Amino acid sequence: MKKRLPYYAVIFTSKHYENTQGYTEMADRIETLAKQQDGFLGMDSARNDVGITVSYWKSLDAIKTWKQQTDHLEAQQKGKETWYNWYNVKICKVEREYEFGKDLNANQ
């Protein structure tokens, strides 16, 4: 699904401690809540040694509101105390995008 330009991306990169008990459940809960937030456009995520999650938002105000959402605040605190050895957050304005995929036009 194409997003209307410009929009914003929050890039969350992290490294876990070995003990991640409860992390998957919390991540699923937070993703479900994010999808319900005004201004949420989508999310991509991958994890190996380093995890990266990119969430997409209509505006900086939508990102600010999400950052202060009660359950999200709880997850942030739990992450600092229990799951994350390190993390980094970048907020970027997306002004242009394009993609390649051999199967993108197969059904058109």
C-alpha positions, 0 to 999 in steps of 0.5 A: 500500500502506497503512503501519501508523501511526505510521511514519517518513519520511526526507526527503532534498532536494538540489541536484547539481553539473553533473557527476553521472557515476555518480550514477544507478548509485549511486542505483539500487544504494542503492535496491535495498539500502534495499529489503532493509533490515529496517524499510524500507516504501517510497520516493518520489522526484522530481528537477528543479532540486531533488531530493527522495527520501522513504523510509519506515521502521518505526522510528527504529532502522531509520533509524539502522541504514540510515544506518550501512550500509556501502554507504550510507556509501560513497554518502554520502561520494561524494555529499559529494565529487562529486555534491551542492552542497547537501542537507538531511535531515529525519526525521519521524514520520508519525501520520496520512495520507490521499490522493486519486486519482480512479482509487484505487477504480476496481478495487474 
